[in-house]
Amino acid sequence: MPAPSTVPSAHQPIDHYENFPVASWLCPKPLRAPITAIYHFARTADDIADEGEATPAQRLAELQAYRQALDAAASGAGPASASHRWPHVFGPLQHAIATHHLPVQLLHDLLDAFVQDIEKTRDHAGYATEAELLDYCRRSANPVGRLLLHLYGVTSEQALLESDAICTALQLINFWQDLSVDIPRGRYYLSDEMRALHGVDQATVLAREQTEDATKLIAACAYSARASMQKGSELVHHIPGRAGWELRLVVQGGLRILDKIEALHYATLLQRPTLQWWDFPVMLWRAIWM
């Protein structure tokens, strides 16, 4: 078992910058608790995978214990189960699973993605193709959208595909926004396929050299993320009530980050753009006219 100082515990506060609102007042009040439960489940798993000074082996062992706690919560097991290690996560999540019949496999998909992140970082490995990167997004991001649609009672195949497009776009936007902080931590998501297409070698990326070709590469990646977001944005018109307005702001938050990346001339190997308070009136105005 990892020492308490190596992996963030359930009670260690960790500050997180968030692009997008989580269970805000726009969400239907009855759904704020399950949405918050899903968020804390994913955030805590992410902290296990990424925060603190633990070794990869310790992180993987901790995530395995976390997965066992998920299985216990899904089965309705009591506090004697592994879930007692993370009561702030699995108490509310167990209630959400039981009350709203959450598809538990989607939660396992999220954990699979965190395990993959640890293994990729451990092995100093990236992604060979865009298809491989998108498959990662399928497990790291798309489950969240599908869980929310489940809570909203939206089940059509078209809605699921639009949700996947939005969630994949949000994940990709985070990648291209965070290049300057992810690469020093051993994480990089610019695929070999895209690098080769734009004539950028891995050494340039790892050294965070903002060459002309690297700039064109990041611009192409940002353009692809914008296209995915626009492909899914019709979903905002099919989510009922206040939840639809929440989704509008999420979409506009992603697009606003892309605007900021463009304003930096795609130099995110050197600088990380973030949303500021004055961006929110712009996002709201654009959300109204979607």
Stockholm file with secondary structure:
# STOCKHOLM 1.0

chainA/1-290         MPAPSTVPSAHQPIDHYENFPVASWLCPKPLRAPITAIYHFARTADDIADEGEATPAQRLAELQAYRQALDAAASGAGPASASHRWPHVFGPLQHAIATHHLPVQLLHDLLDAFVQDIEKTRDHAGYATEAELLDYCRRSANPVGRLLLHLYGVTSEQALLESDAICTALQLINFWQDLSVDIPRGRYYLSDEMRALHGVDQATVLAREQTEDATKLIAACAYSARASMQKGSELVHHIPGRAGWELRLVVQGGLRILDKIEALHYATLLQRPTLQWWDFPVMLWRAIWM
#=GR chainA/1-290 SS CCCTTTSCCTTCCCCCCCSSCSSCTTSCHHHHHHHHHHHHHHHHHHHHHHSSSCCHHHHHHHHHHHHHHHHHHHHTCCTTSGGGGSHHHHHHHHHHHHHHCCCHHHHHHHHHHHHHHHHHHHTTCCCSSHHHHHHHHHHHTHHHHHHHHHHHTCCCHHHHHHHHHHHHHHHHHHHHHSHHHHGGGTCCCCCHHHHHHTTCCHHHHHTTCCCHHHHHHHHHHHHHHHHHHHHHGGGGGTSCHHHHHHHHHHHHHHHHHHHHHHHTTTCTTTCCCCCCTTHHHHHHHHHHTC
#=GC SS_cons         CCCTTTSCCTTCCCCCCCSSCSSCTTSCHHHHHHHHHHHHHHHHHHHHHHSSSCCHHHHHHHHHHHHHHHHHHHHTCCTTSGGGGSHHHHHHHHHHHHHHCCCHHHHHHHHHHHHHHHHHHHTTCCCSSHHHHHHHHHHHTHHHHHHHHHHHTCCCHHHHHHHHHHHHHHHHHHHHHSHHHHGGGTCCCCCHHHHHHTTCCHHHHHTTCCCHHHHHHHHHHHHHHHHHHHHHGGGGGTSCHHHHHHHHHHHHHHHHHHHHHHHTTTCTTTCCCCCCTTHHHHHHHHHHTC
//
